[in-house]
Amino acid sequence: MKRTILIVDNDASVRKLLAQALRRAGYNVLSAGSGREAIALAGRQPGPIDLLITDIVMEGVGGAGLYATL
C-alpha cells in the first residue's frame, strides 16, 4: 500500500525538492502552497493522509492551525 504525504510550504522550491525525493522513495505526494489550499486538497483526497510535512509560519493558516484542522 502506497502511503500519502502532504507537503505544505509557501516556498515552491522547497515543495518541489521534497516532493521529488519522496516520490522517488515510492510515496504518493500531495503538495500545497498554503494552509487553506492544503485544507481544500485534503478534503478532496479519497484516502488517508499518512504524514503532514508543513512550514510553521505561513500567511493565513499556519502549520499549527493546519495540523489542528486536519
mmCIF file of the N, C-alpha and C atoms, coordinates in Angstrom:
data_MODEL
# 
_entry.id   MODEL 
# 
loop_
_atom_site.group_PDB 
_atom_site.id 
_atom_site.type_symbol 
_atom_site.label_atom_id 
_atom_site.label_alt_id 
_atom_site.label_comp_id 
_atom_site.label_asym_id 
_atom_site.label_entity_id 
_atom_site.label_seq_id 
_atom_site.pdbx_PDB_ins_code 
_atom_site.Cartn_x 
_atom_site.Cartn_y 
_atom_site.Cartn_z 
_atom_site.occupancy 
_atom_site.B_iso_or_equiv 
_atom_site.pdbx_formal_charge 
_atom_site.auth_seq_id 
_atom_site.auth_comp_id 
_atom_site.auth_asym_id 
_atom_site.auth_atom_id 
_atom_site.pdbx_PDB_model_num 
ATOM 1   N N  . MET A 1 1  ? 0.838   -1.182 0.000  1.00 0.00 ? 1  MET A N  1 
ATOM 2   C CA . MET A 1 1  ? 0.000   0.000  0.000  1.00 0.00 ? 1  MET A CA 1 
ATOM 3   C C  . MET A 1 1  ? 0.881   1.244  0.000  1.00 0.00 ? 1  MET A C  1 
ATOM 4   N N  . LYS A 1 2  ? 0.623   2.133  -0.947 1.00 0.00 ? 2  LYS A N  1 
ATOM 5   C CA . LYS A 1 2  ? 1.392   3.363  -1.067 1.00 0.00 ? 2  LYS A CA 1 
ATOM 6   C C  . LYS A 1 2  ? 0.901   4.381  -0.047 1.00 0.00 ? 2  LYS A C  1 
ATOM 7   N N  . ARG A 1 3  ? 1.786   4.901  0.775  1.00 0.00 ? 3  ARG A N  1 
ATOM 8   C CA . ARG A 1 3  ? 1.445   5.914  1.779  1.00 0.00 ? 3  ARG A CA 1 
ATOM 9   C C  . ARG A 1 3  ? 1.388   7.296  1.139  1.00 0.00 ? 3  ARG A C  1 
ATOM 10  N N  . THR A 1 4  ? 0.527   8.162  1.694  1.00 0.00 ? 4  THR A N  1 
ATOM 11  C CA . THR A 1 4  ? 0.343   9.514  1.168  1.00 0.00 ? 4  THR A CA 1 
ATOM 12  C C  . THR A 1 4  ? 0.911   10.544 2.133  1.00 0.00 ? 4  THR A C  1 
ATOM 13  N N  . ILE A 1 5  ? 1.702   11.448 1.590  1.00 0.00 ? 5  ILE A N  1 
ATOM 14  C CA . ILE A 1 5  ? 2.319   12.529 2.366  1.00 0.00 ? 5  ILE A CA 1 
ATOM 15  C C  . ILE A 1 5  ? 1.841   13.855 1.797  1.00 0.00 ? 5  ILE A C  1 
ATOM 16  N N  . LEU A 1 6  ? 1.422   14.748 2.673  1.00 0.00 ? 6  LEU A N  1 
ATOM 17  C CA . LEU A 1 6  ? 1.011   16.098 2.283  1.00 0.00 ? 6  LEU A CA 1 
ATOM 18  C C  . LEU A 1 6  ? 2.115   17.072 2.683  1.00 0.00 ? 6  LEU A C  1 
ATOM 19  N N  . ILE A 1 7  ? 2.661   17.768 1.684  1.00 0.00 ? 7  ILE A N  1 
ATOM 20  C CA . ILE A 1 7  ? 3.693   18.781 1.906  1.00 0.00 ? 7  ILE A CA 1 
ATOM 21  C C  . ILE A 1 7  ? 3.041   20.148 1.766  1.00 0.00 ? 7  ILE A C  1 
ATOM 22  N N  . VAL A 1 8  ? 3.240   21.005 2.761  1.00 0.00 ? 8  VAL A N  1 
ATOM 23  C CA . VAL A 1 8  ? 2.674   22.347 2.722  1.00 0.00 ? 8  VAL A CA 1 
ATOM 24  C C  . VAL A 1 8  ? 3.768   23.353 3.048  1.00 0.00 ? 8  VAL A C  1 
ATOM 25  N N  . ASP A 1 9  ? 4.087   24.186 2.080  1.00 0.00 ? 9  ASP A N  1 
ATOM 26  C CA . ASP A 1 9  ? 5.111   25.215 2.274  1.00 0.00 ? 9  ASP A CA 1 
ATOM 27  C C  . ASP A 1 9  ? 4.855   26.315 1.262  1.00 0.00 ? 9  ASP A C  1 
ATOM 28  N N  . ASN A 1 10 ? 5.039   27.559 1.673  1.00 0.00 ? 10 ASN A N  1 
ATOM 29  C CA . ASN A 1 10 ? 4.815   28.672 0.760  1.00 0.00 ? 10 ASN A CA 1 
ATOM 30  C C  . ASN A 1 10 ? 5.987   28.877 -0.208 1.00 0.00 ? 10 ASN A C  1 
ATOM 31  N N  . ASP A 1 11 ? 7.062   28.131 -0.038 1.00 0.00 ? 11 ASP A N  1 
ATOM 32  C CA . ASP A 1 11 ? 8.218   28.196 -0.925 1.00 0.00 ? 11 ASP A CA 1 
ATOM 33  C C  . ASP A 1 11 ? 8.123   27.046 -1.938 1.00 0.00 ? 11 ASP A C  1 
ATOM 34  N N  . ALA A 1 12 ? 7.864   27.388 -3.187 1.00 0.00 ? 12 ALA A N  1 
ATOM 35  C CA . ALA A 1 12 ? 7.665   26.376 -4.232 1.00 0.00 ? 12 ALA A CA 1 
ATOM 36  C C  . ALA A 1 12 ? 8.887   25.482 -4.420 1.00 0.00 ? 12 ALA A C  1 
ATOM 37  N N  . SER A 1 13 ? 10.084  26.040 -4.285 1.00 0.00 ? 13 SER A N  1 
ATOM 38  C CA . SER A 1 13 ? 11.290  25.226 -4.482 1.00 0.00 ? 13 SER A CA 1 
ATOM 39  C C  . SER A 1 13 ? 11.437  24.170 -3.388 1.00 0.00 ? 13 SER A C  1 
ATOM 40  N N  . VAL A 1 14 ? 11.047  24.498 -2.173 1.00 0.00 ? 14 VAL A N  1 
ATOM 41  C CA . VAL A 1 14 ? 11.079  23.522 -1.073 1.00 0.00 ? 14 VAL A CA 1 
ATOM 42  C C  . VAL A 1 14 ? 10.082  22.402 -1.350 1.00 0.00 ? 14 VAL A C  1 
ATOM 43  N N  . ARG A 1 15 ? 8.873   22.779 -1.740 1.00 0.00 ? 15 ARG A N  1 
ATOM 44  C CA . ARG A 1 15 ? 7.847   21.769 -2.060 1.00 0.00 ? 15 ARG A CA 1 
ATOM 45  C C  . ARG A 1 15 ? 8.314   20.852 -3.179 1.00 0.00 ? 15 ARG A C  1 
ATOM 46  N N  . LYS A 1 16 ? 8.868   21.430 -4.223 1.00 0.00 ? 16 LYS A N  1 
ATOM 47  C CA . LYS A 1 16 ? 9.300   20.642 -5.378 1.00 0.00 ? 16 LYS A CA 1 
ATOM 48  C C  . LYS A 1 16 ? 10.409  19.663 -5.000 1.00 0.00 ? 16 LYS A C  1 
ATOM 49  N N  . LEU A 1 17 ? 11.394  20.125 -4.263 1.00 0.00 ? 17 LEU A N  1 
ATOM 50  C CA . LEU A 1 17 ? 12.513  19.271 -3.858 1.00 0.00 ? 17 LEU A CA 1 
ATOM 51  C C  . LEU A 1 17 ? 12.043  18.107 -2.984 1.00 0.00 ? 17 LEU A C  1 
ATOM 52  N N  . LEU A 1 18 ? 11.236  18.409 -1.983 1.00 0.00 ? 18 LEU A N  1 
ATOM 53  C CA . LEU A 1 18 ? 10.707  17.357 -1.109 1.00 0.00 ? 18 LEU A CA 1 
ATOM 54  C C  . LEU A 1 18 ? 9.840   16.371 -1.876 1.00 0.00 ? 18 LEU A C  1 
ATOM 55  N N  . ALA A 1 19 ? 8.967   16.886 -2.731 1.00 0.00 ? 19 ALA A N  1 
ATOM 56  C CA . ALA A 1 19 ? 8.065   16.022 -3.497 1.00 0.00 ? 19 ALA A CA 1 
ATOM 57  C C  . ALA A 1 19 ? 8.844   15.073 -4.399 1.00 0.00 ? 19 ALA A C  1 
ATOM 58  N N  . GLN A 1 20 ? 9.854   15.575 -5.068 1.00 0.00 ? 20 GLN A N  1 
ATOM 59  C CA . GLN A 1 20 ? 10.667  14.728 -5.945 1.00 0.00 ? 20 GLN A CA 1 
ATOM 60  C C  . GLN A 1 20 ? 11.335  13.601 -5.165 1.00 0.00 ? 20 GLN A C  1 
ATOM 61  N N  . ALA A 1 21 ? 11.946  13.939 -4.043 1.00 0.00 ? 21 ALA A N  1 
ATOM 62  C CA . ALA A 1 21 ? 12.642  12.930 -3.244 1.00 0.00 ? 21 ALA A CA 1 
ATOM 63  C C  . ALA A 1 21 ? 11.674  11.883 -2.703 1.00 0.00 ? 21 ALA A C  1 
ATOM 64  N N  . LEU A 1 22 ? 10.520  12.332 -2.237 1.00 0.00 ? 22 LEU A N  1 
ATOM 65  C CA . LEU A 1 22 ? 9.548   11.393 -1.659 1.00 0.00 ? 22 LEU A CA 1 
ATOM 66  C C  . LEU A 1 22 ? 8.899   10.517 -2.723 1.00 0.00 ? 22 LEU A C  1 
ATOM 67  N N  . ARG A 1 23 ? 8.641   11.072 -3.892 1.00 0.00 ? 23 ARG A N  1 
ATOM 68  C CA . ARG A 1 23 ? 8.082   10.252 -4.983 1.00 0.00 ? 23 ARG A CA 1 
ATOM 69  C C  . ARG A 1 23 ? 9.080   9.179  -5.412 1.00 0.00 ? 23 ARG A C  1 
ATOM 70  N N  . ARG A 1 24 ? 10.357  9.550  -5.486 1.00 0.00 ? 24 ARG A N  1 
ATOM 71  C CA . ARG A 1 24 ? 11.390  8.568  -5.828 1.00 0.00 ? 24 ARG A CA 1 
ATOM 72  C C  . ARG A 1 24 ? 11.456  7.449  -4.799 1.00 0.00 ? 24 ARG A C  1 
ATOM 73  N N  . ALA A 1 25 ? 11.122  7.773  -3.555 1.00 0.00 ? 25 ALA A N  1 
ATOM 74  C CA . ALA A 1 25 ? 11.132  6.783  -2.478 1.00 0.00 ? 25 ALA A CA 1 
ATOM 75  C C  . ALA A 1 25 ? 9.848   5.951  -2.466 1.00 0.00 ? 25 ALA A C  1 
ATOM 76  N N  . GLY A 1 26 ? 8.918   6.250  -3.378 1.00 0.00 ? 26 GLY A N  1 
ATOM 77  C CA . GLY A 1 26 ? 7.728   5.430  -3.511 1.00 0.00 ? 26 GLY A CA 1 
ATOM 78  C C  . GLY A 1 26 ? 6.463   5.944  -2.848 1.00 0.00 ? 26 GLY A C  1 
ATOM 79  N N  . TYR A 1 27 ? 6.489   7.176  -2.377 1.00 0.00 ? 27 TYR A N  1 
ATOM 80  C CA . TYR A 1 27 ? 5.312   7.740  -1.718 1.00 0.00 ? 27 TYR A CA 1 
ATOM 81  C C  . TYR A 1 27 ? 4.399   8.461  -2.705 1.00 0.00 ? 27 TYR A C  1 
ATOM 82  N N  . ASN A 1 28 ? 3.113   8.490  -2.388 1.00 0.00 ? 28 ASN A N  1 
ATOM 83  C CA . ASN A 1 28 ? 2.161   9.341  -3.081 1.00 0.00 ? 28 ASN A CA 1 
ATOM 84  C C  . ASN A 1 28 ? 2.265   10.707 -2.404 1.00 0.00 ? 28 ASN A C  1 
ATOM 85  N N  . VAL A 1 29 ? 2.511   11.761 -3.172 1.00 0.00 ? 29 VAL A N  1 
ATOM 86  C CA . VAL A 1 29 ? 2.754   13.079 -2.586 1.00 0.00 ? 29 VAL A CA 1 
ATOM 87  C C  . VAL A 1 29 ? 1.702   14.082 -3.049 1.00 0.00 ? 29 VAL A C  1 
ATOM 88  N N  . LEU A 1 30 ? 1.132   14.775 -2.075 1.00 0.00 ? 30 LEU A N  1 
ATOM 89  C CA . LEU A 1 30 ? 0.246   15.908 -2.337 1.00 0.00 ? 30 LEU A CA 1 
ATOM 90  C C  . LEU A 1 30 ? 1.010   17.157 -1.928 1.00 0.00 ? 30 LEU A C  1 
ATOM 91  N N  . SER A 1 31 ? 0.812   18.248 -2.631 1.00 0.00 ? 31 SER A N  1 
ATOM 92  C CA . SER A 1 31 ? 1.575   19.460 -2.366 1.00 0.00 ? 31 SER A CA 1 
ATOM 93  C C  . SER A 1 31 ? 0.662   20.676 -2.399 1.00 0.00 ? 31 SER A C  1 
ATOM 94  N N  . ALA A 1 32 ? 0.852   21.561 -1.419 1.00 0.00 ? 32 ALA A N  1 
ATOM 95  C CA . ALA A 1 32 ? 0.053   22.789 -1.353 1.00 0.00 ? 32 ALA A CA 1 
ATOM 96  C C  . ALA A 1 32 ? 0.942   23.956 -0.937 1.00 0.00 ? 32 ALA A C  1 
ATOM 97  N N  . GLY A 1 33 ? 0.596   25.139 -1.432 1.00 0.00 ? 33 GLY A N  1 
ATOM 98  C CA . GLY A 1 33 ? 1.380   26.332 -1.150 1.00 0.00 ? 33 GLY A CA 1 
ATOM 99  C C  . GLY A 1 33 ? 0.886   27.161 0.020  1.00 0.00 ? 33 GLY A C  1 
ATOM 100 N N  . SER A 1 34 ? -0.233  26.748 0.627  1.00 0.00 ? 34 SER A N  1 
ATOM 101 C CA . SER A 1 34 ? -0.763  27.479 1.781  1.00 0.00 ? 34 SER A CA 1 
ATOM 102 C C  . SER A 1 34 ? -1.598  26.533 2.632  1.00 0.00 ? 34 SER A C  1 
ATOM 103 N N  . GLY A 1 35 ? -1.869  26.961 3.845  1.00 0.00 ? 35 GLY A N  1 
ATOM 104 C CA . GLY A 1 35 ? -2.700  26.159 4.735  1.00 0.00 ? 35 GLY A CA 1 
ATOM 105 C C  . GLY A 1 35 ? -4.109  25.991 4.187  1.00 0.00 ? 35 GLY A C  1 
ATOM 106 N N  . ARG A 1 36 ? -4.665  27.053 3.665  1.00 0.00 ? 36 ARG A N  1 
ATOM 107 C CA . ARG A 1 36 ? -6.026  26.978 3.100  1.00 0.00 ? 36 ARG A CA 1 
ATOM 108 C C  . ARG A 1 36 ? -6.084  26.025 1.907  1.00 0.00 ? 36 ARG A C  1 
ATOM 109 N N  . GLU A 1 37 ? -5.074  26.113 1.058  1.00 0.00 ? 37 GLU A N  1 
ATOM 110 C CA . GLU A 1 37 ? -5.006  25.210 -0.099 1.00 0.00 ? 37 GLU A CA 1 
ATOM 111 C C  . GLU A 1 37 ? -4.880  23.755 0.368  1.00 0.00 ? 37 GLU A C  1 
ATOM 112 N N  . ALA A 1 38 ? -4.110  23.525 1.401  1.00 0.00 ? 38 ALA A N  1 
ATOM 113 C CA . ALA A 1 38 ? -3.926  22.168 1.935  1.00 0.00 ? 38 ALA A CA 1 
ATOM 114 C C  . ALA A 1 38 ? -5.228  21.608 2.504  1.00 0.00 ? 38 ALA A C  1 
ATOM 115 N N  . ILE A 1 39 ? -5.986  22.441 3.190  1.00 0.00 ? 39 ILE A N  1 
ATOM 116 C CA . ILE A 1 39 ? -7.265  22.004 3.758  1.00 0.00 ? 39 ILE A CA 1 
ATOM 117 C C  . ILE A 1 39 ? -8.219  21.593 2.638  1.00 0.00 ? 39 ILE A C  1 
ATOM 118 N N  . ALA A 1 40 ? -8.278  22.393 1.579  1.00 0.00 ? 40 ALA A N  1 
ATOM 119 C CA . ALA A 1 40 ? -9.135  22.069 0.437  1.00 0.00 ? 40 ALA A CA 1 
ATOM 120 C C  . ALA A 1 40 ? -8.662  20.787 -0.245 1.00 0.00 ? 40 ALA A C  1 
ATOM 121 N N  . LEU A 1 41 ? -7.370  20.658 -0.426 1.00 0.00 ? 41 LEU A N  1 
ATOM 122 C CA . LEU A 1 41 ? -6.790  19.472 -1.060 1.00 0.00 ? 41 LEU A CA 1 
ATOM 123 C C  . LEU A 1 41 ? -7.071  18.219 -0.238 1.00 0.00 ? 41 LEU A C  1 
ATOM 124 N N  . ALA A 1 42 ? -6.902  18.309 1.053  1.00 0.00 ? 42 ALA A N  1 
ATOM 125 C CA . ALA A 1 42 ? -7.157  17.170 1.940  1.00 0.00 ? 42 ALA A CA 1 
ATOM 126 C C  . ALA A 1 42 ? -8.633  16.777 1.899  1.00 0.00 ? 42 ALA A C  1 
ATOM 127 N N  . GLY A 1 43 ? -9.512  17.749 1.752  1.00 0.00 ? 43 GLY A N  1 
ATOM 128 C CA . GLY A 1 43 ? -10.939 17.470 1.684  1.00 0.00 ? 43 GLY A CA 1 
ATOM 129 C C  . GLY A 1 43 ? -11.335 16.705 0.434  1.00 0.00 ? 43 GLY A C  1 
ATOM 130 N N  . ARG A 1 44 ? -10.549 16.845 -0.618 1.00 0.00 ? 44 ARG A N  1 
ATOM 131 C CA . ARG A 1 44 ? -10.816 16.138 -1.877 1.00 0.00 ? 44 ARG A CA 1 
ATOM 132 C C  . ARG A 1 44 ? -10.096 14.796 -1.961 1.00 0.00 ? 44 ARG A C  1 
ATOM 133 N N  . GLN A 1 45 ? -9.204  14.541 -1.020 1.00 0.00 ? 45 GLN A N  1 
ATOM 134 C CA . GLN A 1 45 ? -8.406  13.311 -1.028 1.00 0.00 ? 45 GLN A CA 1 
ATOM 135 C C  . GLN A 1 45 ? -9.279  12.137 -0.591 1.00 0.00 ? 45 GLN A C  1 
ATOM 136 N N  . PRO A 1 46 ? -9.443  11.108 -1.435 1.00 0.00 ? 46 PRO A N  1 
ATOM 137 C CA . PRO A 1 46 ? -10.325 10.000 -1.084 1.00 0.00 ? 46 PRO A CA 1 
ATOM 138 C C  . PRO A 1 46 ? -9.802  9.097  0.040  1.00 0.00 ? 46 PRO A C  1 
ATOM 139 N N  . GLY A 1 47 ? -8.496  9.007  0.178  1.00 0.00 ? 47 GLY A N  1 
ATOM 140 C CA . GLY A 1 47 ? -7.924  8.136  1.207  1.00 0.00 ? 47 GLY A CA 1 
ATOM 141 C C  . GLY A 1 47 ? -7.273  8.937  2.310  1.00 0.00 ? 47 GLY A C  1 
ATOM 142 N N  . PRO A 1 48 ? -6.637  8.231  3.250  1.00 0.00 ? 48 PRO A N  1 
ATOM 143 C CA . PRO A 1 48 ? -5.995  8.924  4.364  1.00 0.00 ? 48 PRO A CA 1 
ATOM 144 C C  . PRO A 1 48 ? -4.705  9.630  3.952  1.00 0.00 ? 48 PRO A C  1 
ATOM 145 N N  . ILE A 1 49 ? -4.372  10.661 4.696  1.00 0.00 ? 49 ILE A N  1 
ATOM 146 C CA . ILE A 1 49 ? -3.071  11.306 4.580  1.00 0.00 ? 49 ILE A CA 1 
ATOM 147 C C  . ILE A 1 49 ? -2.258  10.770 5.753  1.00 0.00 ? 49 ILE A C  1 
ATOM 148 N N  . ASP A 1 50 ? -1.170  10.085 5.430  1.00 0.00 ? 50 ASP A N  1 
ATOM 149 C CA . ASP A 1 50 ? -0.401  9.393  6.451  1.00 0.00 ? 50 ASP A CA 1 
ATOM 150 C C  . ASP A 1 50 ? 0.612   10.276 7.166  1.00 0.00 ? 50 ASP A C  1 
ATOM 151 N N  . LEU A 1 51 ? 1.061   11.322 6.497  1.00 0.00 ? 51 LEU A N  1 
ATOM 152 C CA . LEU A 1 51 ? 2.064   12.204 7.099  1.00 0.00 ? 51 LEU A CA 1 
ATOM 153 C C  . LEU A 1 51 ? 1.872   13.617 6.569  1.00 0.00 ? 51 LEU A C  1 
ATOM 154 N N  . LEU A 1 52 ? 1.983   14.595 7.464  1.00 0.00 ? 52 LEU A N  1 
ATOM 155 C CA . LEU A 1 52 ? 1.925   16.012 7.108  1.00 0.00 ? 52 LEU A CA 1 
ATOM 156 C C  . LEU A 1 52 ? 3.295   16.615 7.355  1.00 0.00 ? 52 LEU A C  1 
ATOM 157 N N  . ILE A 1 53 ? 3.861   17.222 6.314  1.00 0.00 ? 53 ILE A N  1 
ATOM 158 C CA . ILE A 1 53 ? 5.110   17.978 6.446  1.00 0.00 ? 53 ILE A CA 1 
ATOM 159 C C  . ILE A 1 53 ? 4.746   19.417 6.119  1.00 0.00 ? 53 ILE A C  1 
ATOM 160 N N  . THR A 1 54 ? 4.869   20.300 7.109  1.00 0.00 ? 54 THR A N  1 
ATOM 161 C CA . THR A 1 54 ? 4.411   21.669 6.897  1.00 0.00 ? 54 THR A CA 1 
ATOM 162 C C  . THR A 1 54 ? 5.365   22.715 7.450  1.00 0.00 ? 54 THR A C  1 
ATOM 163 N N  . ASP A 1 55 ? 5.355   23.841 6.788  1.00 0.00 ? 55 ASP A N  1 
ATOM 164 C CA . ASP A 1 55 ? 6.005   25.040 7.289  1.00 0.00 ? 55 ASP A CA 1 
ATOM 165 C C  . ASP A 1 55 ? 5.161   25.513 8.473  1.00 0.00 ? 55 ASP A C  1 
ATOM 166 N N  . ILE A 1 56 ? 5.774   26.036 9.479  1.00 0.00 ? 56 ILE A N  1 
ATOM 167 C CA . ILE A 1 56 ? 5.033   26.501 10.651 1.00 0.00 ? 56 ILE A CA 1 
ATOM 168 C C  . ILE A 1 56 ? 4.474   27.907 10.428 1.00 0.00 ? 56 ILE A C  1 
ATOM 169 N N  . VAL A 1 57 ? 5.293   28.791 9.858  1.00 0.00 ? 57 VAL A N  1 
ATOM 170 C CA . VAL A 1 57 ? 4.887   30.187 9.673  1.00 0.00 ? 57 VAL A CA 1 
ATOM 171 C C  . VAL A 1 57 ? 4.468   30.404 8.218  1.00 0.00 ? 57 VAL A C  1 
ATOM 172 N N  . MET A 1 58 ? 3.151   30.564 8.037  1.00 0.00 ? 58 MET A N  1 
ATOM 173 C CA . MET A 1 58 ? 2.602   30.854 6.712  1.00 0.00 ? 58 MET A CA 1 
ATOM 174 C C  . MET A 1 58 ? 1.489   31.876 6.894  1.00 0.00 ? 58 MET A C  1 
ATOM 175 N N  . GLU A 1 59 ? 1.262   32.655 5.854  1.00 0.00 ? 59 GLU A N  1 
ATOM 176 C CA . GLU A 1 59 ? 0.182   33.639 5.908  1.00 0.00 ? 59 GLU A CA 1 
ATOM 177 C C  . GLU A 1 59 ? -1.157  32.922 5.956  1.00 0.00 ? 59 GLU A C  1 
ATOM 178 N N  . GLY A 1 60 ? -2.088  33.450 6.720  1.00 0.00 ? 60 GLY A N  1 
ATOM 179 C CA . GLY A 1 60 ? -3.411  32.825 6.840  1.00 0.00 ? 60 GLY A CA 1 
ATOM 180 C C  . GLY A 1 60 ? -3.369  31.702 7.862  1.00 0.00 ? 60 GLY A C  1 
ATOM 181 N N  . VAL A 1 61 ? -3.514  30.481 7.405  1.00 0.00 ? 61 VAL A N  1 
ATOM 182 C CA . VAL A 1 61 ? -3.486  29.314 8.285  1.00 0.00 ? 61 VAL A CA 1 
ATOM 183 C C  . VAL A 1 61 ? -2.054  28.806 8.370  1.00 0.00 ? 61 VAL A C  1 
ATOM 184 N N  . GLY A 1 62 ? -1.452  28.903 9.559  1.00 0.00 ? 62 GLY A N  1 
ATOM 185 C CA . GLY A 1 62 ? -0.098  28.417 9.773  1.00 0.00 ? 62 GLY A CA 1 
ATOM 186 C C  . GLY A 1 62 ? -0.066  26.912 10.022 1.00 0.00 ? 62 GLY A C  1 
ATOM 187 N N  . GLY A 1 63 ? 1.114   26.389 10.224 1.00 0.00 ? 63 GLY A N  1 
ATOM 188 C CA . GLY A 1 63 ? 1.289   24.959 10.400 1.00 0.00 ? 63 GLY A CA 1 
ATOM 189 C C  . GLY A 1 63 ? 0.526   24.367 11.562 1.00 0.00 ? 63 GLY A C  1 
ATOM 190 N N  . ALA A 1 64 ? 0.519   25.047 12.711 1.00 0.00 ? 64 ALA A N  1 
ATOM 191 C CA . ALA A 1 64 ? -0.183  24.523 13.886 1.00 0.00 ? 64 ALA A CA 1 
ATOM 192 C C  . ALA A 1 64 ? -1.698  24.518 13.655 1.00 0.00 ? 64 ALA A C  1 
ATOM 193 N N  . GLY A 1 65 ? -2.216  25.578 13.054 1.00 0.00 ? 65 GLY A N  1 
ATOM 194 C CA . GLY A 1 65 ? -3.643  25.644 12.742 1.00 0.00 ? 65 GLY A CA 1 
ATOM 195 C C  . GLY A 1 65 ? -4.043  24.605 11.707 1.00 0.00 ? 65 GLY A C  1 
ATOM 196 N N  . LEU A 1 66 ? -3.176  24.398 10.737 1.00 0.00 ? 66 LEU A N  1 
ATOM 197 C CA . LEU A 1 66 ? -3.420  23.380 9.715  1.00 0.00 ? 66 LEU A CA 1 
ATOM 198 C C  . LEU A 1 66 ? -3.488  21.992 10.348 1.00 0.00 ? 66 LEU A C  1 
ATOM 199 N N  . TYR A 1 67 ? -2.523  21.692 11.189 1.00 0.00 ? 67 TYR A N  1 
ATOM 200 C CA . TYR A 1 67 ? -2.491  20.390 11.871 1.00 0.00 ? 67 TYR A CA 1 
ATOM 201 C C  . TYR A 1 67 ? -3.767  20.185 12.674 1.00 0.00 ? 67 TYR A C  1 
ATOM 202 N N  . ALA A 1 68 ? -4.173  21.203 13.407 1.00 0.00 ? 68 ALA A N  1 
ATOM 203 C CA . ALA A 1 68 ? -5.386  21.085 14.248 1.00 0.00 ? 68 ALA A CA 1 
ATOM 204 C C  . ALA A 1 68 ? -6.635  20.879 13.387 1.00 0.00 ? 68 ALA A C  1 
ATOM 205 N N  . THR A 1 69 ? -6.690  21.529 12.234 1.00 0.00 ? 69 THR A N  1 
ATOM 206 C CA . THR A 1 69 ? -7.838  21.402 11.345 1.00 0.00 ? 69 THR A CA 1 
ATOM 207 C C  . THR A 1 69 ? -7.892  20.027 10.679 1.00 0.00 ? 69 THR A C  1 
ATOM 208 N N  . LEU A 1 70 ? -6.742  19.548 10.245 1.00 0.00 ? 70 LEU A N  1 
ATOM 209 C CA . LEU A 1 70 ? -6.720  18.252 9.575  1.00 0.00 ? 70 LEU A CA 1 
ATOM 210 C C  . LEU A 1 70 ? -6.916  17.126 10.575 1.00 0.00 ? 70 LEU A C  1 
# 
